[in-house]
Amino acid sequence: MSRVAKAVLVTLFVASSGLLGVGPANGQPPQPACGYTLSPPQVVNTGGVSKVTATVSFLACGAPFRPAMSVACVHLAGPDSQGQCTQARGPGAAQVFFEPYQPGGTYIASGRGCGKVFEDALEPNCQMLGPINVTL
């Protein structure tokens, strides 16, 4: 096959898969390759200890993408607050547990979910989630 024919085939594949990044010029941000959801912070009891949890869950990906990783974070609102994050690979849900739980505090959940095309590379195609603020 000639070089020109190969170049045409590769161009058609890339254009049809959406990898060129060409889309409508309407000023809206591009849609993420994969969809994820973030649950609001909630109190759970694990092993007799009250903790605040939030989860980032995978929904679906558009071809040719597949889920790469998800990250869930929770922190207590305030200037000196330290947070807790956790991550999961592939389609697994990332569930974070934050402690100590302080009744009446405002907890903030955030996260991200990322898609990839190639096994050994993580494209910068992540969906930012949150923040979701809840007083518990």
C-alpha positions as protocol buffer text, in pm:
chain_id: "A"
residue {
  index: 1
  type: MET
  ca { x: 0 y: 0 z: 0 }
}
residue {
  index: 2
  type: SER
  ca { x: 139 y: 340 z: -86 }
}
residue {
  index: 3
  type: ARG
  ca { x: 230 y: 600 z: 175 }
}
residue {
  index: 4
  type: VAL
  ca { x: -43 y: 831 z: 53 }
}
residue {
  index: 5
  type: ALA
  ca { x: -309 y: 562 z: 90 }
}
residue {
  index: 6
  type: LYS
  ca { x: -187 y: 479 z: 441 }
}
residue {
  index: 7
  type: ALA
  ca { x: -192 y: 845 z: 538 }
}
residue {
  index: 8
  type: VAL
  ca { x: -547 y: 881 z: 409 }
}
residue {
  index: 9
  type: LEU
  ca { x: -663 y: 573 z: 604 }
}
residue {
  index: 10
  type: VAL
  ca { x: -499 y: 693 z: 927 }
}
residue {
  index: 11
  type: THR
  ca { x: -650 y: 1041 z: 883 }
}
residue {
  index: 12
  type: LEU
  ca { x: -996 y: 895 z: 826 }
}
residue {
  index: 13
  type: PHE
  ca { x: -963 y: 674 z: 1135 }
}
residue {
  index: 14
  type: VAL
  ca { x: -846 y: 959 z: 1359 }
}
residue {
  index: 15
  type: ALA
  ca { x: -1114 y: 1195 z: 1229 }
}
residue {
  index: 16
  type: SER
  ca { x: -1393 y: 939 z: 1274 }
}
residue {
  index: 17
  type: SER
  ca { x: -1280 y: 847 z: 1625 }
}
residue {
  index: 18
  type: GLY
  ca { x: -1287 y: 1206 z: 1745 }
}
residue {
  index: 19
  type: LEU
  ca { x: -919 y: 1214 z: 1835 }
}
residue {
  index: 20
  type: LEU
  ca { x: -859 y: 1530 z: 1634 }
}
residue {
  index: 21
  type: GLY
  ca { x: -1045 y: 1737 z: 1890 }
}
residue {
  index: 22
  type: VAL
  ca { x: -1246 y: 1909 z: 1619 }
}
residue {
  index: 23
  type: GLY
  ca { x: -1589 y: 2001 z: 1736 }
}
residue {
  index: 24
  type: PRO
  ca { x: -1845 y: 2277 z: 1724 }
}
residue {
  index: 25
  type: ALA
  ca { x: -1705 y: 2623 z: 1790 }
}
residue {
  index: 26
  type: ASN
  ca { x: -1983 y: 2727 z: 2025 }
}
residue {
  index: 27
  type: GLY
  ca { x: -1763 y: 2820 z: 2321 }
}
residue {
  index: 28
  type: GLN
  ca { x: -1861 y: 2519 z: 2531 }
}
residue {
  index: 29
  type: PRO
  ca { x: -1595 y: 2300 z: 2691 }
}
residue {
  index: 30
  type: PRO
  ca { x: -1535 y: 1965 z: 2522 }
}
residue {
  index: 31
  type: GLN
  ca { x: -1728 y: 1670 z: 2660 }
}
residue {
  index: 32
  type: PRO
  ca { x: -1518 y: 1421 z: 2858 }
}
residue {
  index: 33
  type: ALA
  ca { x: -1436 y: 1090 z: 2694 }
}
residue {
  index: 34
  type: CYS
  ca { x: -1577 y: 900 z: 2993 }
}
residue {
  index: 35
  type: GLY
  ca { x: -1857 y: 982 z: 3234 }
}
residue {
  index: 36
  type: TYR
  ca { x: -1831 y: 955 z: 3613 }
}
residue {
  index: 37
  type: THR
  ca { x: -2055 y: 1049 z: 3907 }
}
residue {
  index: 38
  type: LEU
  ca { x: -1970 y: 1183 z: 4251 }
}
residue {
  index: 39
  type: SER
  ca { x: -2187 y: 1100 z: 4551 }
}
residue {
  index: 40
  type: PRO
  ca { x: -2248 y: 1370 z: 4813 }
}
residue {
  index: 41
  type: PRO
  ca { x: -2069 y: 1330 z: 5146 }
}
residue {
  index: 42
  type: GLN
  ca { x: -2254 y: 1110 z: 5394 }
}
residue {
  index: 43
  type: VAL
  ca { x: -2188 y: 962 z: 5737 }
}
residue {
  index: 44
  type: VAL
  ca { x: -2132 y: 587 z: 5765 }
}
residue {
  index: 45
  type: ASN
  ca { x: -2039 y: 365 z: 6057 }
}
residue {
  index: 46
  type: THR
  ca { x: -1754 y: 124 z: 5990 }
}
residue {
  index: 47
  type: GLY
  ca { x: -1617 y: -86 z: 6272 }
}
residue {
  index: 48
  type: GLY
  ca { x: -1799 y: 122 z: 6532 }
}
residue {
  index: 49
  type: VAL
  ca { x: -1645 y: 449 z: 6406 }
}
residue {
  index: 50
  type: SER
  ca { x: -1842 y: 724 z: 6230 }
}
residue {
  index: 51
  type: LYS
  ca { x: -1671 y: 843 z: 5912 }
}
residue {
  index: 52
  type: VAL
  ca { x: -1766 y: 1065 z: 5619 }
}
residue {
  index: 53
  type: THR
  ca { x: -1756 y: 899 z: 5278 }
}
residue {
  index: 54
  type: ALA
  ca { x: -1798 y: 993 z: 4913 }
}
residue {
  index: 55
  type: THR
  ca { x: -1764 y: 781 z: 4599 }
}
residue {
  index: 56
  type: VAL
  ca { x: -1666 y: 845 z: 4237 }
}
residue {
  index: 57
  type: SER
  ca { x: -1828 y: 582 z: 4015 }
}
residue {
  index: 58
  type: PHE
  ca { x: -1773 y: 505 z: 3647 }
}
residue {
  index: 59
  type: LEU
  ca { x: -2071 y: 533 z: 3409 }
}
residue {
  index: 60
  type: ALA
  ca { x: -1959 y: 486 z: 3049 }
}
residue {
  index: 61
  type: CYS
  ca { x: -1700 y: 583 z: 2785 }
}
residue {
  index: 62
  type: GLY
  ca { x: -1730 y: 683 z: 2422 }
}
residue {
  index: 63
  type: ALA
  ca { x: -1523 y: 487 z: 2173 }
}
residue {
  index: 64
  type: PRO
  ca { x: -1225 y: 450 z: 2156 }
}
residue {
  index: 65
  type: PHE
  ca { x: -1182 y: 548 z: 2525 }
}
residue {
  index: 66
  type: ARG
  ca { x: -1202 y: 322 z: 2829 }
}
residue {
  index: 67
  type: PRO
  ca { x: -1187 y: 404 z: 3201 }
}
residue {
  index: 68
  type: ALA
  ca { x: -838 y: 469 z: 3337 }
}
residue {
  index: 69
  type: MET
  ca { x: -884 y: 586 z: 3696 }
}
residue {
  index: 70
  type: SER
  ca { x: -1107 y: 767 z: 3940 }
}
residue {
  index: 71
  type: VAL
  ca { x: -1021 y: 979 z: 4245 }
}
residue {
  index: 72
  type: ALA
  ca { x: -1253 y: 1072 z: 4534 }
}
residue {
  index: 73
  type: CYS
  ca { x: -1169 y: 1332 z: 4802 }
}
residue {
  index: 74
  type: VAL
  ca { x: -1343 y: 1461 z: 5116 }
}
residue {
  index: 75
  type: HIS
  ca { x: -1240 y: 1740 z: 5351 }
}
residue {
  index: 76
  type: LEU
  ca { x: -1395 y: 1939 z: 5632 }
}
residue {
  index: 77
  type: ALA
  ca { x: -1454 y: 2305 z: 5542 }
}
residue {
  index: 78
  type: GLY
  ca { x: -1220 y: 2542 z: 5717 }
}
residue {
  index: 79
  type: PRO
  ca { x: -887 y: 2718 z: 5673 }
}
residue {
  index: 80
  type: ASP
  ca { x: -674 y: 2448 z: 5839 }
}
residue {
  index: 81
  type: SER
  ca { x: -865 y: 2144 z: 5719 }
}
residue {
  index: 82
  type: GLN
  ca { x: -675 y: 1845 z: 5588 }
}
residue {
  index: 83
  type: GLY
  ca { x: -855 y: 1615 z: 5348 }
}
residue {
  index: 84
  type: GLN
  ca { x: -845 y: 1253 z: 5248 }
}
residue {
  index: 85
  type: CYS
  ca { x: -836 y: 1114 z: 4893 }
}
residue {
  index: 86
  type: THR
  ca { x: -832 y: 768 z: 4741 }
}
residue {
  index: 87
  type: GLN
  ca { x: -811 y: 638 z: 4386 }
}
residue {
  index: 88
  type: ALA
  ca { x: -919 y: 334 z: 4187 }
}
residue {
  index: 89
  type: ARG
  ca { x: -788 y: 202 z: 3856 }
}
residue {
  index: 90
  type: GLY
  ca { x: -1000 y: 102 z: 3558 }
}
residue {
  index: 91
  type: PRO
  ca { x: -1377 y: 98 z: 3607 }
}
residue {
  index: 92
  type: GLY
  ca { x: -1355 y: 45 z: 3985 }
}
residue {
  index: 93
  type: ALA
  ca { x: -1527 y: 294 z: 4215 }
}
residue {
  index: 94
  type: ALA
  ca { x: -1305 y: 518 z: 4430 }
}
residue {
  index: 95
  type: GLN
  ca { x: -1457 y: 543 z: 4779 }
}
residue {
  index: 96
  type: VAL
  ca { x: -1290 y: 766 z: 5035 }
}
residue {
  index: 97
  type: PHE
  ca { x: -1341 y: 754 z: 5414 }
}
residue {
  index: 98
  type: PHE
  ca { x: -1265 y: 1069 z: 5613 }
}
residue {
  index: 99
  type: GLU
  ca { x: -1228 y: 1079 z: 5990 }
}
residue {
  index: 100
  type: PRO
  ca { x: -1273 y: 1203 z: 6252 }
}
residue {
  index: 101
  type: TYR
  ca { x: -1635 y: 1288 z: 6187 }
}
residue {
  index: 102
  type: GLN
  ca { x: -1736 y: 1618 z: 6352 }
}
residue {
  index: 103
  type: PRO
  ca { x: -2116 y: 1653 z: 6382 }
}
residue {
  index: 104
  type: GLY
  ca { x: -2245 y: 1984 z: 6242 }
}
residue {
  index: 105
  type: GLY
  ca { x: -1940 y: 2030 z: 6017 }
}
residue {
  index: 106
  type: THR
  ca { x: -1959 y: 2111 z: 5647 }
}
residue {
  index: 107
  type: TYR
  ca { x: -1794 y: 1841 z: 5440 }
}
residue {
  index: 108
  type: ILE
  ca { x: -1682 y: 1893 z: 5082 }
}
residue {
  index: 109
  type: ALA
  ca { x: -1653 y: 1611 z: 4829 }
}
residue {
  index: 110
  type: SER
  ca { x: -1471 y: 1641 z: 4498 }
}
residue {
  index: 111
  type: GLY
  ca { x: -1304 y: 1411 z: 4252 }
}
residue {
  index: 112
  type: ARG
  ca { x: -1221 y: 1327 z: 3895 }
}
residue {
  index: 113
  type: GLY
  ca { x: -1253 y: 1043 z: 3649 }
}
residue {
  index: 114
  type: CYS
  ca { x: -1012 y: 989 z: 3361 }
}
residue {
  index: 115
  type: GLY
  ca { x: -1034 y: 799 z: 3034 }
}
residue {
  index: 116
  type: LYS
  ca { x: -761 y: 658 z: 2813 }
}
residue {
  index: 117
  type: VAL
  ca { x: -713 y: 513 z: 2468 }
}
residue {
  index: 118
  type: PHE
  ca { x: -374 y: 344 z: 2501 }
}
residue {
  index: 119
  type: GLU
  ca { x: -279 y: 103 z: 2780 }
}
residue {
  index: 120
  type: ASP
  ca { x: 52 y: 267 z: 2868 }
}
residue {
  index: 121
  type: ALA
  ca { x: -53 y: 633 z: 2849 }
}
residue {
  index: 122
  type: LEU
  ca { x: -302 y: 844 z: 3039 }
}
residue {
  index: 123
  type: GLU
  ca { x: -438 y: 1112 z: 2815 }
}
residue {
  index: 124
  type: PRO
  ca { x: -526 y: 1443 z: 2979 }
}
residue {
  index: 125
  type: ASN
  ca { x: -894 y: 1359 z: 2942 }
}
residue {
  index: 126
  type: CYS
  ca { x: -1041 y: 1385 z: 3290 }
}
residue {
  index: 127
  type: GLN
  ca { x: -1382 y: 1491 z: 3410 }
}
residue {
  index: 128
  type: MET
  ca { x: -1362 y: 1714 z: 3719 }
}
residue {
  index: 129
  type: LEU
  ca { x: -1641 y: 1644 z: 3971 }
}
residue {
  index: 130
  type: GLY
  ca { x: -1778 y: 1861 z: 4248 }
}
residue {
  index: 131
  type: PRO
  ca { x: -1737 y: 2026 z: 4480 }
}
residue {
  index: 132
  type: ILE
  ca { x: -2046 y: 1910 z: 4670 }
}
residue {
  index: 133
  type: ASN
  ca { x: -2090 y: 2075 z: 5013 }
}
residue {
  index: 134
  type: VAL
  ca { x: -2306 y: 1909 z: 5280 }
}
residue {
  index: 135
  type: THR
  ca { x: -2350 y: 1991 z: 5648 }
}
residue {
  index: 136
  type: LEU
  ca { x: -2364 y: 1665 z: 5841 }
}
